[in-house]
Amino acid sequence: MRHLHLRPGNRMHLAPGRLRDLLTEARQREAFIVCHQTLPHYGQPEAKPAICRGFADRYRTQSLQLIERLFGFVEVDPPQSAEHRPTAGS
């Protein structure tokens, strides 16, 4: 399973308290948060879903422990935005 770094700020333009609610829910469900940069509607449809690195670094949920034991993690760089992607021939 892949995971990326959590970045500071409100990059998803969430309502006040929404991130806290998402973190609480994921922890209660013993799950994880998917990196916002790998969500299909974020503008990176070719990006593969990845676990949020910031979440994985801070919380040791049952799901994360199981994934780590069975498959391990692969560190990946965040997908590049359209304005930072190389164009053909460059």
N, C-alpha and C positions, 0 to 999 in steps of 0.2 A: 504494500500500500504506500502511496506517496504522501508527502506532507510538505507544506510551505511555511514561511515565516508570517506570523501575525504582524500587521503594521499598525502603527498608532493612528488615531483619528477615526472619524466616522465615514469611512470610504463607501459604505453602502447607504448612507443617508437614512439611517434608521431613526425611528422616533425615540425620544428620550426614554431610557429604561429598557428598550427592546433588546439590546445586546445582553444586558444583565439577565433578562428573561430567557433568552436563547441559551446562555451559559448554564443557568439554573436547570432548565429543562433537560439539556444534554447530560448534565451531571446526574440528575435524578434518574434518567433512563439508562445510565451507565453507557452512554453512547459517545459521540464526538461531533464536532462542528466541521463542516466542509468549508474549505478556503473560498472566500468570496470571489477571488480572481478565477476560479475554475468552475463557477456556476455558469451554465449555458447562456443565461440572459445577461451576463456581465459584459458581453462583447467578445468573448474568446471561445466560440463554439468548438474549435479544434482542441482546446485544452481538455485533458483528462481530469476527472474529479480528484481532488487531493484533500487530505486531512489538514486542517488549520494547524500550522506549526505552533503558534502561540497557545492554542488550546492543549495540544499534545504535550507541550513543555510544562504546562501548569497543572494539568489534571491527569490522573492515572485511572481512568475508568476501566471497567471490566472489558468493554469492547476493544479499547486500545491495547490492553494487556494481551488479550487473545490474538489480535492481529499481529502484534509484535512477536509473540511466541510462535505462531504458525507460519508467518510469512516474512516478518521483518519489515523495515521501512526503507524507502529509497528517498534520499534528499533530492529535491528538484528545485530549479529556479522558477520564480513566478513567470507566467506567460507574459510576453511582451505586448504592450498595447499597440494598436494599429500604427500610431505615429512613430513608434520605435522599432517596428519590424523592418528588416532589410527588404529592399525591393529586388525584383529579378534583375540580375546583372550587376548588383552592387556587392 
